[in-house]
Amino acid sequence: MPKRTLRQFMLAQRRELSAEERKVSGDIIQQSFMAMPSFAKARIIALYSPVRGEVETQAVMMAALREGKIVLFPVVCGEQLSFISVAGPHDMTRGAFGISEPCHSGAAYSPDEADLIVIPGVAFDRFGKRVGFGKGYYDRALHALEGSGKLVGFCYDFQLVDEIVAEPHDVAVDTIITEKKVLNLRGYQ
């Protein structure tokens, strides 16, 4: 299925989820992530701000901050993503595309400084390939980290497909977490 068609189909499916279904599934996904040994060991974690029904990351942010971890969120700067630290939800404001992002008061980090980077997606396949909104921000920012064990995709189980026809610039994740399973695609935990 072409990416554009897959994107439209998955976004329609995601809109059909009730707020309760999103919350229950999102809580399970976040708990599974926080139970991973790599989360316990991580010092710096990059998250995303959910939009259009994406899996929540708030519980991860709050747990990480309580544990003294540095938490980063992306900020769109032109065609690139910058990663800025936050001390809590009060450091976030509505930014590009209506997405909540840091108010630029925190320190900037390069993606390779993060121990784990959680990435949203419209669809993922069982090899870690991903379809996003089609702007390529994550692909450009994280291309050098592909296969590093740092990239984790959050999605609902129905967003997993057998195969996505990827392009050379598309970045694959190392782990995919849904409400039903954790797929460690490259042996990282």
N, C-alpha and C positions, 0 to 999 in steps of 0.2 A: 504494500500500500504506500503511495507517495506520502512524504512527510506532511505536506499541507493537508491532505485528506485525513491522515492519522491525527494530526493536531486538532482539526475541527471536530472529529468524532470524539476524541478523549475529553476535550473541553466541554462538549455537550454532555457527556457521561458524568463528568465531575460536577456540572451544574445541577444534575439530578440528585446528588447526595443531599440529605437533610443536614441541618446544623448538628443534630445529635449524632448522625453517622460520622460526620467529619470529626467531631470531638472525640468520640469513642475510639475511632481508628487512629486519629492523631496521637491520642494519649498512649496507645499501645506502641505505636512506632517510636515515639520519643523515649518511652521506657526501655524498649529493646536497644535503642542506640546507647542510652546511658548505662545499660548493663554490659556493654562491650568492654573488654580489657583495654582496648585502645582509647576509649573515652576516659577511663580511670587514669591512664598514663599521660594523657594529653595535657599540655600546659596552655596551649593557644588553640581555640576552636573558632572557626568561621561559620556563621549561620546565614540564613536568608530570612527576609520578611515575607510571609506568605501573602499572595494575592490570588484572587479568582479561584478560591476553594483549595489552594495548595495546603499541604500538611503543615500544621502549626509547628513552631519552634520555641515558643515561649517557655515551656517547662524546661527545655534543655538550657536555654539562656539563664534562667533563674538558678537552676541546679549548678551550672558551671560557675556562675558568679559566687554562689555560696561556698563553693569548693576552692575559691581563690584563683580560678582560671581566668585567662584573658579571653574575652569574647569579642569577636569582630563581626561586623556586618558590611556588606558591599554598598558602595556609593557609585552611582553612574557619573562619570566625568568624561563628557564628550562621547567617544566610542569605547572607552575603557571602564573597567571596574577598579575602584580603589577599596581597600579594606581598612576600616576605621574601628578602633576599640570603643566599647561602650561600658558604662558602669551600671546600666539598668535601662528599663523602658523609658524613663524620663529623658534619656539622651537621644531619643528617636523623634523624627518629624517626617511629615509627608514630603517626599522628594519626587524624582523623575518618575513618570508613568503612574503617579499616585501611590508609589511603594514607600513604605516607612523605611527611613534610613537614618544613620547617625547624623547629628547636627554639626559635624566637623569639629567638635570640641575634643575628641579623643585622638590618640596617637595613630598614625598611619603605619600599616604593616604590609609587607609584600606577601603574596599568597604562599610562597615557599616557607615563610616563617610559621605558618599555621601547622599544627600537628594533624588536625582533621578539618575538612571543609565539607559542609553539608550543602548539597545542591538540589534545587527543586527540578522538576521535570514534568512535562505534559505526558510523556510516555518513556519507558525504559524497556530494553530487551534483556534477555537472559545472559548477554555477553557484556552488559554494562553500557551499551550505546544508549544515547538519550536524544529525545526531541524536546526542545524548549519552546519558547515563544517565537523563535526564528531571528532574533536580533544578534546572536552570537557573542554576547558579552562574556558568559562563562567560558565558552570555547577559547576566546582570545586570552582571557586572564589566566586560564588554568592549563593551557596546552602543554607547557613544560612539566607539569606535575602528573600527567597521565601515566598510570602504572606505578605510582609512588606509594600506593596504599593509603593515601590521605583523602581520597574523594569518595564521599558517601552520598547516595541518592535516596531521598525520601519520596515515596509515592504510595497511593492506594493500590491494593493488589490488582484491581482491574486494569490499572495502567501498565502492567507488565505484558509485553507482547513477545511472540516467539523471536522475531528478528526485525531490526530496523536497518534499512539500507543507509549506511553512514557515508559521509564524505570525509576526505582526508583531514579536514580541520576540526571535525567533530571530536569532542573529548569524551572518552568512556570513563565511567566511575568504577571504583574497585569493590564497592559494597552497595547493595540495594536493600533497603528496609521497607517492608510493607507491614500492614497489620497482621498478616498471616505467616510471614517468613522473613528471614535474614539470609540474603545471598552473598556469601563471601566469595567473590569471583576470582580473586587473585591470591587467596589464602591468608589475607590479613584479617585481624580481629581487633 
